[in-house]
């Protein structure tokens, strides 16, 4: 059976990663979370004091890019690959609201995008991959055999994200999460370099009223149709 490349793009908190992990496992493909890569760079910038509220030293971040080493290691207990920043497993740390507040600003920087897109293309050059992000079908793999664009209302996305974060941090508020979702949408869709847009040959999936299982079954069927 031939292997294909599956590109999943869409807005934040639409469940792209959850879907991509499940698809990869079902198809025995490699899953690559490009969002984790941008989050890891964001964490690096935060730790170096390069980005804070009302402060962002882009020039120093760009200069530090060669010192950033990113790679993935498969965790058999969790069933997916976790991201490492300079040999440190940062999978859990990068999912915080603090990192979410800055990640879209980091992703705007052309030098950051070039570094990560090059890595992503190398990771997926042998096909048999499921990759999710913001520009996978438009920039990273414009020739992907299956392109999915995921969306849902901001309110529903914020509620999903709030439910996830509040389980770990009781101080998180829905209002803060909703504002973050709206702000990320604005930055992602209006940035000059590789803005979030749906590829002309992508299939749009609005999962506002779909269960995780319904969405998975729908897209798995689309993938199987393309590998026959």
Backbone torsions as a table, in degrees:
resi	resn	phi	psi	omega
1	UNK	NA	130.2	-177.8
2	UNK	-68.2	154.5	177.0
3	UNK	-104.0	145.7	-179.2
4	UNK	-126.7	172.6	173.4
5	UNK	-105.8	129.4	178.6
6	UNK	-112.6	118.5	-179.3
7	UNK	-107.2	124.0	180.0
8	UNK	-119.2	112.0	178.4
9	UNK	-114.3	169.6	176.1
10	UNK	151.3	-179.1	-177.0
11	UNK	-72.4	163.1	178.7
12	UNK	-63.9	149.2	175.6
13	UNK	60.4	33.5	172.8
14	UNK	-99.4	2.8	178.6
15	UNK	83.7	24.1	-178.8
16	UNK	-58.9	-45.9	-176.7
17	UNK	-66.3	-42.3	179.0
18	UNK	-59.9	-45.3	178.6
19	UNK	-63.8	-47.0	-176.3
20	UNK	-62.2	-40.8	178.3
21	UNK	-61.6	-44.5	-178.4
22	UNK	-66.3	-41.6	178.3
23	UNK	-62.5	-46.2	-178.8
24	UNK	-60.2	-42.8	-179.8
25	UNK	-65.0	-43.0	-178.3
26	UNK	-66.1	-36.1	-176.7
27	UNK	-94.3	-2.5	-174.0
28	UNK	59.7	41.0	177.5
29	UNK	-101.5	169.0	174.9
30	UNK	-88.3	132.1	177.3
31	UNK	-101.5	131.0	178.9
32	UNK	-126.0	117.1	-178.5
33	UNK	-93.4	94.9	-177.9
34	UNK	-69.3	-27.9	176.8
35	UNK	-61.2	-35.6	178.6
36	UNK	-64.2	-33.0	179.8
37	UNK	-67.1	-44.2	178.1
38	UNK	-67.5	-35.8	177.7
39	UNK	-66.2	-37.2	179.2
40	UNK	-65.7	-40.6	176.2
41	UNK	-64.4	-38.7	177.0
42	UNK	-61.4	-44.4	178.6
43	UNK	-60.7	-42.1	176.7
44	UNK	-57.2	-47.1	-179.6
45	UNK	-63.3	-40.3	179.1
46	UNK	-64.2	-44.7	-178.7
47	UNK	-65.6	-30.3	179.2
48	UNK	-85.2	-1.5	-179.4
49	UNK	72.5	24.1	-176.1
50	UNK	-88.9	-17.2	178.4
51	UNK	-140.8	129.0	177.7
52	UNK	-145.9	179.6	174.4
53	UNK	-64.1	126.1	179.4
54	UNK	67.1	19.6	177.1
55	UNK	-150.4	132.2	178.8
56	UNK	-153.9	111.8	178.6
57	UNK	-94.9	83.5	-177.2
58	UNK	-63.5	-41.2	-175.6
59	UNK	-60.7	-45.0	-179.4
60	UNK	-68.5	-35.4	176.6
61	UNK	-62.6	-45.6	179.1
62	UNK	-59.2	-42.1	178.9
63	UNK	-64.0	-29.4	-177.0
64	UNK	-86.2	-7.0	-175.3
65	UNK	-55.7	-39.9	179.2
66	UNK	-61.8	-20.7	-179.3
67	UNK	-86.1	-2.8	-178.3
68	UNK	-94.4	118.7	176.2
69	UNK	-111.8	122.2	179.1
70	UNK	-118.5	136.8	171.1
71	UNK	-154.7	165.2	-180.0
72	UNK	-113.5	143.1	173.9
73	UNK	-129.6	132.2	-178.0
74	UNK	-72.2	131.2	176.6
75	UNK	-106.6	104.9	-175.9
76	UNK	-63.4	-27.1	179.7
77	UNK	-71.2	-36.5	-179.8
78	UNK	-92.0	-21.0	177.2
79	UNK	82.6	17.0	175.6
80	UNK	-152.4	167.0	-178.6
81	UNK	-84.6	136.8	179.7
82	UNK	-103.7	150.0	-176.3
83	UNK	-89.7	139.8	178.5
84	UNK	-118.2	134.6	176.3
85	UNK	-111.4	112.3	-178.5
86	UNK	48.6	50.8	175.4
87	UNK	74.2	5.1	178.3
88	UNK	-106.3	130.5	176.0
89	UNK	-72.3	112.2	-177.2
90	UNK	-114.8	16.5	-175.7
91	UNK	-53.5	-44.6	-178.5
92	UNK	-76.3	-36.3	-175.4
93	UNK	-67.6	-35.5	-171.9
94	UNK	-76.8	-6.9	-176.3
95	UNK	-90.0	4.7	-176.1
96	UNK	-74.2	160.9	176.9
97	UNK	-65.5	-31.6	178.7
98	UNK	-59.7	-45.4	177.6
99	UNK	-67.3	-40.2	-179.9
100	UNK	-59.0	-32.4	-177.4
101	UNK	-66.5	-23.4	-174.8
102	UNK	-114.0	-12.6	-169.3
103	UNK	-63.6	-36.2	-179.4
104	UNK	-67.4	-32.5	176.6
105	UNK	-67.3	-39.8	178.1
106	UNK	-64.8	-42.2	-176.6
107	UNK	-69.4	-14.8	177.7
108	UNK	-72.4	-23.4	-171.2
109	UNK	-75.0	119.5	-177.3
110	UNK	-56.0	-38.9	-178.6
111	UNK	-65.6	-36.6	176.8
112	UNK	-66.7	-45.6	-179.0
113	UNK	-61.9	-42.5	-179.5
114	UNK	-62.1	-43.3	180.0
115	UNK	-61.0	-46.4	-175.3
116	UNK	-76.7	-37.6	177.8
117	UNK	-61.5	-40.1	178.1
118	UNK	-61.1	-43.1	177.7
119	UNK	-64.7	-41.7	-178.8
120	UNK	-64.1	-41.4	179.4
121	UNK	-65.4	-37.0	177.2
122	UNK	-66.8	-39.6	-180.0
123	UNK	-65.4	-30.3	-175.2
124	UNK	-106.4	10.7	-173.3
125	UNK	-67.9	-19.8	-179.1
126	UNK	-93.5	5.7	-177.1
127	UNK	63.5	-171.1	-175.5
128	UNK	67.4	36.2	-179.0
129	UNK	-128.1	151.4	169.6
130	UNK	-119.2	120.0	-176.0
131	UNK	-127.7	132.7	179.0
132	UNK	-121.2	151.4	-179.0
133	UNK	174.4	-143.0	-178.3
134	UNK	-113.9	-26.4	-174.8
135	UNK	-134.3	28.9	-175.7
136	UNK	-67.8	-46.8	-178.6
137	UNK	-78.2	-17.4	-177.9
138	UNK	-101.2	-32.6	-174.5
139	UNK	-121.4	-52.1	-173.4
140	UNK	-70.1	-52.1	179.1
141	UNK	-131.0	73.8	-180.0
142	UNK	-64.7	-16.6	179.7
143	UNK	-101.9	14.4	179.4
144	UNK	-56.2	138.8	-177.3
145	UNK	-70.7	-28.4	177.6
146	UNK	-133.1	122.8	178.2
147	UNK	-121.5	126.5	178.7
148	UNK	-117.1	136.3	174.8
149	UNK	-119.5	115.4	-173.8
150	UNK	-101.3	138.7	178.9
151	UNK	-146.1	164.7	175.4
152	UNK	-168.4	164.2	-178.8
153	UNK	-65.1	148.8	179.1
154	UNK	-57.2	-38.1	-178.8
155	UNK	-63.4	-44.3	-179.7
156	UNK	-68.4	-40.6	178.9
157	UNK	-63.9	-41.1	179.4
158	UNK	-64.8	-39.7	179.6
159	UNK	-64.6	-41.9	178.3
160	UNK	-61.9	-45.2	-179.5
161	UNK	-66.2	-40.4	178.9
162	UNK	-62.5	-44.5	179.3
163	UNK	-58.6	-40.0	-179.4
164	UNK	-68.5	-47.6	-175.5
165	UNK	-74.0	-38.9	-176.8
166	UNK	-67.1	-23.1	176.6
167	UNK	-66.9	-25.0	179.9
168	UNK	-100.7	-30.4	-176.2
169	UNK	-136.5	104.0	-176.8
170	UNK	-67.7	-10.3	-179.9
171	UNK	-85.4	-8.7	179.2
172	UNK	-70.5	137.0	178.4
173	UNK	-111.8	151.4	177.8
174	UNK	-61.6	-39.6	-178.9
175	UNK	-59.8	-43.3	179.3
176	UNK	-63.8	-41.4	-180.0
177	UNK	-67.5	-43.6	179.7
178	UNK	-61.1	-45.2	179.3
179	UNK	-61.6	-37.3	177.9
180	UNK	-65.9	-41.5	178.5
181	UNK	-61.3	-47.4	-179.2
182	UNK	-63.9	-42.3	-179.4
183	UNK	-66.4	-41.0	178.1
184	UNK	-65.0	-39.6	176.5
185	UNK	-57.9	-45.4	-178.1
186	UNK	-62.2	-48.0	-178.9
187	UNK	-65.6	-45.5	-176.2
188	UNK	-62.8	-36.5	-174.9
189	UNK	-89.7	-12.3	-176.2
190	UNK	-115.5	-3.9	-178.5
191	UNK	-64.8	152.1	-175.9
192	UNK	-72.5	-34.6	-175.5
193	UNK	-100.8	114.7	176.4
194	UNK	51.7	59.5	178.8
195	UNK	-65.4	160.3	177.7
196	UNK	-72.5	111.0	175.5
197	UNK	-140.5	155.6	177.8
198	UNK	-83.8	128.2	176.6
199	UNK	-60.7	148.0	-176.2
200	UNK	-61.6	-26.4	-178.7
201	UNK	-106.2	17.5	178.4
202	UNK	-86.0	157.1	175.5
203	UNK	-102.6	120.0	-178.9
204	UNK	-82.7	132.9	178.3
205	UNK	-126.2	110.5	175.0
206	UNK	-91.8	109.8	-175.0
207	UNK	-101.1	22.0	179.4
208	UNK	-53.3	-39.0	-175.9
209	UNK	-118.7	22.2	177.8
210	UNK	-106.2	143.2	171.5
211	UNK	-78.0	164.9	177.2
212	UNK	-59.0	-39.3	-178.4
213	UNK	-67.8	-43.0	179.9
214	UNK	-63.0	-42.6	179.5
215	UNK	-64.6	-44.7	-179.6
216	UNK	-60.5	-47.7	-178.9
217	UNK	-60.3	-40.6	-179.5
218	UNK	-61.8	-48.4	-174.2
219	UNK	-79.4	-31.6	175.1
220	UNK	-61.6	-39.8	178.0
221	UNK	-63.6	-39.5	177.0
222	UNK	-63.1	-40.9	180.0
223	UNK	-66.8	-44.1	-178.4
224	UNK	-64.4	-33.2	179.6
225	UNK	-65.8	-27.7	-176.9
226	UNK	-89.2	-13.9	-179.9
227	UNK	-100.8	-1.5	179.1
228	UNK	-72.5	NA	NA
